Amino acid sequence: MTKEGLDRLDMKILAELQKDARISVSDLSAKVGLSLSPCSVRLRKLEKQGHIKQYVTIIDEDLVGGAIVAFIDITLTDHKERTNKSFENRMRSMPEVLECHSVGGDTDYIIKAAVADMQEFQTFIDQVLEADDSIKRFSSKISYAEIVQKFQLPVSQQK
């Protein structure tokens, strides 16, 4: 969705929800300067129009057993729409794939994958990447440490 149709108050609501998705409508309305009912109406409108995709919980992976995170550059054999769509659908269906980005440059896609250990990573390489005839080549990088992780998009409140 674009910013079209969003005013300064909508943008303030989105900014506050990115800070705390569990905020009560009462607290949200106070932070954005609206009474309860109009804030609630705006919130439902933002959800219905797709400006808010979902509410999630961010889990501390170190506290729940950790994970190996890999960034994988992927180049496909061709750039036909059918090849791209098929690859993208496969990536959507893989629980290990956290993100998949179509990119410009010397590679076609970058995926972020998470697995429990190196054995699972090798299985992912063998059964997903090596087994995919549409992948011409790939290169993986294992993350040693996450330095910055942000989930808040920059939301301009100027309108």
C-alpha positions as CSV (number, residue, x, y, z in Angstrom):
1,M,0.0,0.0,0.0
2,T,1.1,3.5,-0.6
3,K,0.9,6.5,1.7
4,E,-1.9,7.9,-0.4
5,G,-5.0,8.4,1.7
6,L,-3.0,8.4,5.0
7,D,-2.9,11.6,7.0
8,R,-0.7,12.7,9.8
9,L,-2.8,11.0,12.5
10,D,-2.7,7.7,10.6
11,M,1.1,7.9,10.3
12,K,1.3,8.7,14.1
13,I,-0.8,5.6,14.8
14,L,1.5,3.4,12.6
15,A,4.6,4.8,14.3
16,E,3.3,4.1,17.7
17,L,2.2,0.6,16.8
18,Q,5.6,-0.2,15.5
19,K,7.0,0.7,18.9
20,D,4.5,-1.4,20.8
21,A,1.9,-3.6,18.9
22,R,0.3,-4.5,22.3
23,I,-0.5,-1.0,23.2
24,S,-4.2,-0.6,24.3
25,V,-6.4,1.5,22.1
26,S,-6.9,3.8,25.1
27,D,-3.1,4.4,25.5
28,L,-2.7,4.7,21.7
29,S,-5.4,7.3,21.5
30,A,-3.7,9.4,24.2
31,K,-0.3,9.2,22.5
32,V,-1.7,10.3,19.1
33,G,-4.1,12.9,20.5
34,L,-7.4,11.4,19.5
35,S,-10.4,10.3,21.6
36,L,-10.9,6.5,22.0
37,S,-13.7,6.0,19.3
38,P,-12.0,7.9,16.4
39,C,-8.7,6.2,17.2
40,S,-10.4,2.8,17.2
41,V,-12.1,3.5,13.8
42,R,-8.8,4.6,12.3
43,L,-7.0,1.5,13.6
44,R,-9.7,-0.8,12.1
45,K,-9.4,1.1,8.8
46,L,-5.6,0.8,8.7
47,E,-6.0,-3.0,9.3
48,K,-8.8,-3.4,6.7
49,Q,-6.9,-1.5,4.0
50,G,-3.8,-3.6,4.6
51,H,-1.5,-0.9,6.0
52,I,-1.1,-3.1,9.0
53,K,-0.2,-6.6,7.7
54,Q,-0.1,-8.4,11.0
55,Y,0.9,-8.2,14.7
56,V,3.8,-10.4,15.7
57,T,5.9,-11.4,18.7
58,I,9.7,-11.1,18.3
59,I,11.4,-14.0,20.1
60,D,14.9,-13.8,21.5
61,E,16.5,-16.7,19.6
62,D,19.3,-17.0,22.1
63,L,16.8,-17.7,24.9
64,V,14.9,-20.3,23.0
65,G,17.8,-22.3,21.7
66,G,19.4,-20.1,19.1
67,A,19.7,-20.6,15.4
68,I,22.1,-20.5,12.6
69,V,21.3,-17.6,10.3
70,A,22.5,-17.6,6.7
71,F,22.3,-15.1,3.9
72,I,22.3,-16.8,0.5
73,D,22.8,-15.1,-2.9
74,I,21.0,-17.0,-5.6
75,T,21.3,-16.7,-9.4
76,L,18.7,-18.4,-11.5
77,T,19.3,-20.2,-14.8
78,D,17.1,-17.7,-16.6
79,H,14.9,-14.7,-16.0
80,K,11.6,-16.0,-17.4
81,E,8.5,-15.0,-15.4
82,R,7.6,-18.7,-14.9
83,T,11.0,-19.5,-13.5
84,N,10.9,-16.5,-11.1
85,K,7.4,-17.2,-9.9
86,S,8.1,-20.9,-9.3
87,F,11.3,-20.1,-7.4
88,E,9.5,-17.4,-5.3
89,N,6.6,-19.8,-4.5
90,R,9.1,-22.5,-3.3
91,M,10.8,-19.9,-1.1
92,R,7.5,-18.9,0.4
93,S,6.7,-22.5,1.3
94,M,10.1,-23.1,3.1
95,P,9.9,-22.7,6.8
96,E,13.6,-22.1,7.0
97,V,13.3,-19.0,4.7
98,L,12.7,-15.9,6.8
99,E,13.1,-13.4,4.0
100,C,13.5,-13.5,0.2
101,H,14.4,-10.4,-1.8
102,S,14.5,-10.0,-5.6
103,V,17.6,-7.8,-6.1
104,G,19.6,-6.1,-8.9
105,G,23.2,-6.6,-9.5
106,D,25.2,-9.8,-9.9
107,T,22.6,-12.0,-8.2
108,D,18.9,-12.5,-8.7
109,Y,17.7,-13.1,-5.1
110,I,19.0,-12.9,-1.6
111,I,17.4,-15.1,1.0
112,K,17.8,-15.1,4.8
113,A,17.4,-18.6,6.2
114,A,17.5,-19.9,9.8
115,V,18.1,-23.4,10.9
116,A,18.9,-25.1,14.2
117,D,22.4,-26.3,13.4
118,M,24.9,-27.0,10.6
119,Q,23.4,-30.4,9.9
120,E,20.0,-28.8,9.2
121,F,21.8,-26.2,7.1
122,Q,23.5,-28.9,5.0
123,T,20.1,-30.6,4.6
124,F,18.6,-27.3,3.4
125,I,21.5,-26.9,0.9
126,D,21.2,-30.4,-0.4
127,Q,17.4,-30.8,-0.5
128,V,16.3,-27.3,-1.4
129,L,19.1,-25.4,-3.2
130,E,21.1,-28.2,-4.9
131,A,17.9,-30.0,-5.9
132,D,16.4,-27.0,-7.6
133,D,17.2,-27.1,-11.3
134,S,16.3,-23.4,-11.7
135,I,19.2,-22.3,-9.5
136,K,22.3,-21.8,-11.6
137,R,24.5,-20.9,-8.6
138,F,24.3,-19.8,-5.0
139,S,26.7,-18.5,-2.3
140,S,26.0,-18.6,1.4
141,K,27.3,-16.5,4.3
142,I,26.8,-17.6,7.9
143,S,26.0,-14.8,10.4
144,Y,28.4,-14.8,13.4
145,A,26.5,-12.2,15.3
146,E,23.5,-9.9,14.7
147,I,24.7,-6.3,15.2
148,V,21.5,-4.5,14.4
149,Q,17.9,-5.7,14.1
150,K,15.2,-3.3,13.5
151,F,11.5,-3.8,12.6
152,Q,10.3,-0.3,12.6
153,L,10.0,1.3,9.1
154,P,10.7,5.0,9.0
155,V,7.2,6.5,9.1
156,S,7.1,10.2,8.3
157,Q,4.4,12.0,10.3
158,Q,4.6,15.0,8.1
159,K,1.7,15.3,5.7
